[in-house]
């Protein structure tokens, strides 16, 4: 029988990882789920940064009467942000997975 520890959100096995994100136990994910969640975070960051870039370019174009190309919003903003978040999330989730596998 495994030992359990009492936490504020219920009963949890004592050997489990305590890494959570908005209450979801991300420390207990497998390698495929980690890849999917990391890719989803990268896509979400890409689209959010592209949206913010388009809104920023629109405000800049309308207030200064310049013509800045909207493709800069995804080439310089969205793509870089999305790749950075993708790499960082895969590194973090991968390290949690490796830590969980090696602690067994």
N, C-alpha and C positions, 0 to 999 in steps of 0.2 A: 504494500500500500504506500503510495507516495505521500510525502509530507505536503501540507498546504499552508499557505499564509493568508491571513485575512487582510484585505485591502479595502479602500473606500468603495470600489466598484464590484466587490464580490469576492469569491474564493478563487484563488489562482494557484497552480502548482508552483512549488518553491524554485524549481529549476528553470522556469520559463523566463523569457526576456521581458523586460518591462517597458520597452520602447513603444510608445503609442502616438498616434497622430489623430487628434479630434476623437479620442476614445477607441480608435481602431488599433488593434495590436499589430503594428507593422514589424515588430521583432520576431513574429512567429510565421512569417511568410516563406514560401518555398522560393526556389530560384526563378521559376517561370512567372510566378505572381509578382516577384520583385522586378523582373524585366518589364512586365506589362504596366505596372504602376509607374515605374520610372519613365517609360515611353509616354504614358498618358500625361504625366506632369510636364514632360518636354513639349508635347503638342499644345497643352493648355498655356504654357508660358509663351510659346511661339505666337499663338493667336492673340493672347492678351497684349503682348508687346507690339504686335502689328497693329492692333486696334488703337492702342495708345499713340503709336507713331502716326497713324493716319489722322487721328483727331488733332494731334499736335501740329502736323504739317498743314492741316486745314485752317487751324487758328492762325498759324504763322503766315500762310498765304493770304488770308483775308485781312489780317491786320497790317501787313507790310506791303501788300500788292506785289509781292514777288511770285515767281512761279517755281516752286520746288517740286521735283518729280516724286510722285507717290511711291514709286518702287523703292525708294530709300527706306521706307517704313518697314519693309520686310527684309530687304537685303542687309541693312545695317542694324536694325533694331530687333526684328522678330527672329531672324535666323541666328544671330549671335546669342540672344537671350535663350532661345529654345535649346540650342546645342549646349550652352553652359548649364542650364537646369537639367538637361538630360544626363550629361556626364556626372554632375554632382549628385543627382538622385540615384543613378546607378552605382556610384561609388559608395554612397551612404547605405543604401539598401543591400548592396553586395557585402559590405563589411558586417552588417547585422546578420546576414545569412551565414557568412563564414564563422562569425563568433558563435552563433547558435550551433552550427555543425561541429566545430572543434571543441565545444564545451561538453559534448556528450560523453 
